[in-house]
């Protein structure tokens, strides 16, 4: 019998008012994993109202006291790490090592943000007047709406919720409809951690309906969204006057110069392009290589790609894509690559195992030109484009010649080139002699250009995303003093 999972609102597990459910299945073999609430606007409004009621006492809870709940969550994630990792393999399709990493990110961010509960820094500064004190403090924003994707079904909700909670906000979470079972299990741990009722609410269902209500509802004072650029643009247009944080993907490049350690570069390219089957916003989908080492690098990459095994995530190197639509998109871009006259040197095919599964071969195109669609569009699959260049300046220009600006990398033994790349690459992250993936929770994460609207997650910037700054003046002179007035 297939289990039926409910929404979590006001500290209770409740059914949707729609009396309808949606299915979640294993992308490797289409096995049904459970039924989940196909919720309505009334359900999300119920969750928002619960969060609004809970906010007034939660905001008054001292931040070090709030931190205790985050430490509880960290401990529960540690205890349940292997179980959750195997669930990610089943529902999202990651290979088991990456699934364990997904949960570890959540452990790390809850631990980090719990520590921020004893800092929550403002700052003090001198006043221009005598006997007057000036400072800033941090305050919570209010009810925040979190809208998260399927590719990091434990880590990304943790990034957002840990920061929002330690700052004193209450949460309404709309997880991806592709990974609702992971969302339910994450929420069960939140409940077990002992958070007061209404502080954290989770509602499953259509992104179009539920997300639209979260974005437009006036009781929701902030939105944090990770997903596609098209949806992010709609959120900006619809949200009105409220805090909005967006992370909208990337078309990330690894530059390989002619002085690079090519074996090290191949390690980083294969990990960046084919890890998570290319389904990361930081995936390396472009390699910009100096023409002198292009042929050698191509051979090494093809040799490595041939050794990767494709299959379910417990026993293979490359797992399935999330669903059949993702497979169809990859197939479509293989056709586009051929039309654009890029040269396919490995892969390019949908793979079935025992007649089932959303598997796709690691794929490498070469002789690509920067303006080709396979070099411009975020495909979100294991498709790599190799673009030859003549020199360092051309490499930087090609890397910057896309609408996104999330992650970037350069392989070189010339530290002058490395530092010039750090300064000139239009990206929120730059790696030197490492791949485009591997962010750490105590450092800010986010990008420029079409990747987002300037917000950053994790690190101290995660606190900035979910807190308001108030400036405070305290005049103890006993008389009216007029700042900025020339007497």
C-alpha positions in Angstrom: 0.0 0.0 0.0 1.4 3.4 -1.0 1.7 5.8 2.0 -0.1 9.1 2.1 1.8 12.1 3.5 0.3 15.3 4.8 1.1 18.9 5.1 2.7 20.3 8.4 0.8 23.4 9.5 0.7 24.9 13.0 2.5 22.0 14.5 0.0 19.4 13.1 0.0 17.0 10.1 -3.1 17.9 8.1 -4.7 17.0 4.8 -5.3 19.5 2.0 -8.7 21.0 1.5 -8.5 19.7 -2.1 -8.8 16.1 -1.0 -6.4 15.4 -3.8 -2.9 14.0 -3.9 0.2 13.9 -6.2 2.6 11.1 -6.7 6.4 11.0 -6.2 8.4 8.2 -7.9 11.9 6.9 -8.2 13.5 8.5 -11.4 15.6 5.3 -11.8 12.7 2.9 -12.3 9.4 4.8 -11.8 8.6 3.0 -8.6 5.9 5.0 -6.7 7.3 6.3 -3.4 4.2 7.9 -1.9 1.2 10.2 -2.3 1.4 13.8 -1.2 -1.1 16.6 -0.7 -2.1 18.5 -3.8 -2.6 21.7 -1.8 -4.7 24.8 -2.6 -4.4 28.5 -1.9 -6.5 28.0 1.2 -3.9 25.5 2.5 -1.0 27.9 2.0 -3.0 30.8 3.5 -3.7 28.5 6.6 0.1 28.0 6.8 0.8 31.7 6.5 -1.7 32.5 9.2 -0.1 30.0 11.5 3.3 31.4 10.9 2.0 35.0 11.5 0.6 33.9 14.9 3.8 32.2 15.9 6.1 35.0 14.8 5.3 37.3 17.7 6.6 34.9 20.4 9.4 33.5 18.3 10.9 36.9 17.5 11.0 37.6 21.3 12.8 34.3 21.9 16.5 35.3 22.5 18.7 34.2 19.6 20.9 31.9 21.8 17.7 30.2 22.9 16.6 29.8 19.2 20.0 28.3 18.6 19.3 25.4 20.8 16.6 24.2 18.4 19.1 24.4 15.5 21.6 22.4 17.5 18.9 19.8 18.1 18.2 19.7 14.3 21.9 19.3 13.6 22.0 16.3 16.0 19.0 14.7 14.4 20.5 15.1 10.9 23.6 13.4 12.1 21.6 10.6 13.6 19.5 10.2 10.4 22.3 11.0 7.8 22.5 7.5 6.1 18.7 7.1 6.1 18.1 10.5 4.5 21.0 9.9 2.0 19.4 6.7 0.8 16.1 8.5 0.5 17.7 11.1 -1.7 19.1 8.3 -3.9 15.6 6.9 -4.2 13.6 10.1 -4.9 16.1 12.5 -6.5 18.5 10.1 -8.1 21.9 11.2 -6.7 24.6 8.7 -6.3 25.0 7.7 -2.6 28.3 9.6 -2.0 26.7 12.8 -3.2 23.5 12.2 -1.3 25.6 11.8 1.9 27.2 15.2 1.0 23.7 16.7 0.6 22.8 15.8 4.1 26.3 16.8 5.4 25.7 20.3 4.0 22.5 20.5 6.1 24.4 19.4 9.2 27.1 22.0 8.6 24.7 24.9 8.0 22.5 24.2 11.1 25.7 24.0 13.2 27.0 27.2 11.7 23.8 29.2 12.0 23.3 28.0 15.5 26.6 29.6 16.3 25.4 32.9 14.8 22.8 32.9 17.6 25.5 34.2 20.0 26.8 36.8 17.5 24.0 38.4 15.5 26.3 41.4 15.1 25.3 45.0 14.6 27.9 47.7 14.9 28.6 50.8 16.8 30.1 54.0 15.4 30.8 57.5 16.7 28.1 60.2 16.4 29.0 63.6 15.0 27.5 65.1 18.1 28.7 65.1 21.8 26.9 62.9 24.3 25.1 60.8 21.6 25.5 57.1 20.9 24.9 55.5 17.5 24.6 51.8 16.7 22.8 49.2 14.5 20.9 46.1 15.6 19.4 43.2 13.7 15.7 42.3 13.8 13.7 39.5 12.1 11.7 40.3 9.0 8.5 38.3 9.8 6.9 35.5 7.9 9.2 34.2 5.2 8.3 32.0 2.2 10.8 29.5 1.1 10.5 27.9 -2.4 13.1 25.2 -3.0 14.2 23.0 -5.9 14.6 19.2 -6.1 18.3 18.9 -6.8 19.4 19.4 -3.2 16.3 18.3 -1.4 17.8 18.4 2.1 20.7 20.9 1.8 19.0 23.9 0.2 16.0 23.9 2.6 18.6 23.7 5.4 20.5 26.7 4.0 17.4 28.8 3.9 15.6 27.6 7.0 18.6 27.6 9.4 19.3 31.3 8.6 15.7 32.3 8.7 15.0 30.6 12.0 18.1 31.9 13.9 17.2 35.5 12.8 13.7 35.1 14.5 11.5 34.6 11.4 8.8 32.1 10.9 8.6 29.9 7.8 6.2 28.7 5.2 8.0 26.2 2.9 6.9 25.1 -0.5 9.2 22.3 -1.6 9.6 20.9 -5.1 6.9 18.5 -6.3 9.6 16.2 -7.6 11.0 15.5 -4.0 8.1 15.8 -1.6 9.1 12.7 0.4 12.5 14.3 1.3 10.6 17.4 2.3 8.3 15.4 4.6 11.2 13.6 6.3 13.1 16.9 6.7 10.0 18.4 8.3 9.6 15.4 10.7 13.0 16.2 12.0 12.2 19.9 12.4 9.1 18.8 14.5 11.2 16.4 16.5 13.7 19.2 17.2 11.0 20.8 19.3 10.3 24.1 17.4 7.2 25.9 18.8 4.1 25.2 16.8 3.6 27.4 13.7 7.3 28.5 13.5 7.9 26.1 10.6 5.2 25.1 8.2 5.5 22.9 5.1 2.9 22.6 2.2 3.2 20.4 -0.9 1.6 21.0 -4.2 1.7 23.0 -7.4 4.4 25.7 -7.7 2.2 27.8 -9.9 -0.7 28.0 -7.4 1.1 27.8 -4.0 4.1 29.8 -5.1 2.0 32.6 -6.5 0.1 32.9 -3.2 3.3 33.0 -1.2 4.8 35.6 -3.4 1.7 37.9 -3.4 0.4 37.4 0.1 0.9 40.6 2.1 1.6 38.7 5.4 4.7 37.2 3.8 7.4 39.7 4.2 10.2 37.9 2.4 10.7 35.3 -0.3 13.7 33.1 -0.8 13.6 31.2 -4.1 16.1 28.8 -5.9 15.1 27.7 -9.3 14.8 28.9 -12.9 15.4 32.4 -14.2 12.0 32.6 -15.8 10.2 31.9 -12.5 12.6 34.3 -10.7 11.6 37.1 -13.1 7.9 36.4 -12.5 8.5 36.5 -8.7 10.2 39.9 -9.0 7.2 41.2 -11.1 4.6 39.8 -8.7 6.1 40.2 -5.2 5.4 43.9 -4.5 7.3 45.6 -1.8 9.0 42.8 0.1 12.4 41.2 0.5 13.2 38.8 -2.3 16.3 36.6 -2.6 16.8 34.7 -5.9 19.3 32.1 -7.0 18.6 31.4 -10.6 21.2 29.0 -12.0 24.3 29.3 -14.1 26.2 28.4 -17.3 29.5 27.9 -15.6 32.9 27.7 -17.3 36.2 26.0 -16.5 39.2 27.7 -18.2 42.1 25.4 -18.9 45.3 27.3 -19.9 48.2 25.7 -21.7 50.3 25.6 -18.6 47.7 23.8 -16.5 48.1 20.4 -14.9 45.8 18.6 -17.3 45.2 15.5 -15.2 44.1 17.7 -12.3 41.9 19.7 -14.7 40.3 16.5 -16.0 39.4 15.5 -12.4 37.7 18.8 -11.9 35.9 18.9 -15.2 34.5 15.3 -14.9 33.3 16.1 -11.3 31.8 19.4 -12.3 30.2 18.3 -15.5 28.9 14.9 -14.7 28.5 14.9 -10.9 24.8 15.0 -10.0 24.3 14.2 -13.7 24.9 17.8 -14.4 21.9 18.8 -12.3 23.6 21.5 -10.3 23.3 25.3 -10.7 27.1 25.3 -10.3 27.7 22.4 -12.8 30.6 22.9 -15.3 28.8 22.9 -18.6 31.5 24.7 -20.6 35.3 24.1 -20.8 37.3 26.9 -22.3 40.6 25.5 -23.3 43.7 26.9 -24.9 44.0 25.6 -28.4 47.6 24.2 -27.7 46.3 21.6 -25.3 42.8 21.1 -26.7 43.4 17.7 -28.3 45.2 16.2 -25.3 42.5 17.4 -23.0 39.7 16.0 -25.2 41.3 12.6 -25.3 41.7 12.5 -21.5 38.1 13.6 -21.0 36.7 11.0 -23.4 38.8 8.3 -21.8 37.5 9.3 -18.3 33.9 9.6 -19.5 34.0 6.1 -21.0 34.8 4.7 -17.6 31.8 6.3 -15.9 29.0 3.8 -15.2 25.4 5.0 -15.5 22.6 3.6 -13.3 20.8 3.8 -10.0 22.7 5.8 -7.4 23.7 3.1 -4.9 26.1 1.4 -7.2 27.0 3.7 -10.1 28.9 6.9 -11.0 26.1 8.8 -12.8 22.5 8.5 -11.6 19.3 9.3 -13.4 17.9 12.7 -14.4 15.0 13.8 -12.2 12.2 13.0 -14.7 11.3 12.3 -18.3 11.0 16.0 -19.1 14.7 16.4 -18.2 15.6 13.6 -20.5 13.6 15.1 -23.3 15.3 18.4 -22.8 18.8 16.8 -23.1 17.7 14.9 -26.2 16.5 18.2 -27.7 19.9 19.9 -27.0 21.8 17.1 -28.6 19.8 17.8 -31.7 20.5 21.6 -31.3 24.2 20.8 -31.0 24.2 18.8 -34.2 22.3 21.6 -36.0 24.9 24.1 -34.8 27.6 21.9 -36.1 29.3 21.2 -32.8 31.2 17.9 -32.9 29.9 15.1 -30.6 32.8 13.1 -29.4 31.1 11.1 -26.6 27.7 10.2 -25.4 24.5 11.9 -26.4 21.9 9.1 -25.8 19.0 8.4 -23.5 19.8 5.1 -21.6 17.3 2.6 -20.4 18.1 -0.1 -17.8 15.8 -3.1 -17.9 13.6 -0.9 -20.1 13.2 1.8 -17.5 14.8 5.0 -16.1 15.6 8.6 -16.9 19.3 7.9 -17.5 21.4 10.0 -19.9 25.0 9.4 -21.1 27.7 11.8 -20.0 28.1 13.8 -23.2 30.9 15.8 -24.7 30.7 18.3 -27.6 33.8 19.9 -29.0 34.7 22.6 -31.6 32.0 24.7 -30.1 31.6 28.4 -30.7 30.7 30.7 -27.7 27.4 31.8 -29.2 25.9 28.4 -29.8 22.8 27.6 -27.7 24.5 24.6 -26.1 27.1 27.1 -24.8 24.5 29.7 -23.7 21.5 27.9 -22.3 21.4 26.2 -18.9 20.6 22.6 -20.0 20.8 21.0 -16.5 22.0 17.7 -17.7 25.4 15.9 -18.2 26.2 17.8 -21.5 29.6 19.5 -21.7 30.7 21.9 -24.5 34.4 22.4 -25.2 35.3 25.9 -26.6 38.9 26.4 -27.9 40.6 29.9 -27.5 43.9 31.4 -28.5 44.9 33.2 -25.3 44.0 34.2 -21.7 42.1 37.4 -22.7 39.9 35.5 -25.1 39.2 32.9 -22.4 38.0 35.5 -20.0 35.8 37.2 -22.7 34.2 33.8 -23.6 33.7 32.9 -20.0 31.9 36.2 -19.4 29.9 36.0 -22.6 26.8 34.4 -21.1 23.7 35.8 -19.3 24.5 34.0 -16.0 27.3 34.6 -13.5 27.3 32.0 -10.7 30.5 29.9 -10.6 33.8 29.8 -12.5 37.1 28.1 -12.4 40.6 28.4 -13.9 43.3 25.8 -14.2 46.8 27.4 -14.5 50.2 27.4 -12.8 50.6 31.1 -13.5 49.4 32.9 -10.4 49.3 36.2 -12.2 46.7 34.7 -14.6 44.9 33.2 -11.6 44.6 36.6 -9.8 43.6 38.4 -13.1 40.8 35.7 -13.5 39.6 36.3 -9.9 39.2 40.0 -10.7 37.8 39.7 -14.2 35.5 36.7 -14.2 31.9 37.9 -13.9 30.8 35.3 -11.3 29.9 35.1 -7.6 32.4 32.3 -7.1 35.8 31.6 -8.6 37.9 28.5 -8.0 41.6 28.3 -8.9 42.8 24.8 -9.8 39.5 23.3 -8.6 36.1 22.6 -10.1 33.1 24.9 -10.2 31.3 23.0 -7.4 32.1 22.6 -3.7 30.8 25.6 -1.7 31.3 25.6 2.0 28.6 26.7 4.4 30.5 29.5 6.2 31.1 31.4 2.9 28.5 33.3 0.9 26.9 31.6 -2.1 25.3 33.3 -5.0 26.0 35.1 -8.3 25.7 38.1 -10.6 23.9 39.0 -13.8 21.0 36.6 -14.6 21.9 34.3 -11.7 20.2 36.5 -9.1 19.4 39.8 -7.6 22.4 40.4 -5.4 21.5 38.3 -2.4 23.8 35.6 -1.0 23.0 32.5 1.0 25.2 30.9 3.7 27.9 32.5 5.8 27.2 35.9 7.4 25.4 37.0 4.2 22.8 34.4 5.0 22.1 36.4 8.1 21.8 39.5 6.0 19.2 37.8 3.8 16.9 37.1 6.6 17.3 40.1 9.0 16.5 43.8 9.0 19.0 46.4 10.1 17.7 49.1 12.4 19.8 52.2 13.1 19.5 53.4 16.7 20.5 56.9 18.1 20.6 57.5 21.9 21.0 61.1 22.9 22.0 61.6 26.6 22.9 65.3 26.3 19.7 66.5 27.9 19.1 69.0 25.1 17.9 69.1 21.5 20.9 68.5 19.2 20.5 68.8 15.4 22.6 66.4 13.3 23.7 67.6 9.8 22.5 71.1 10.6 25.2 73.8 10.2 24.6 76.2 13.1 
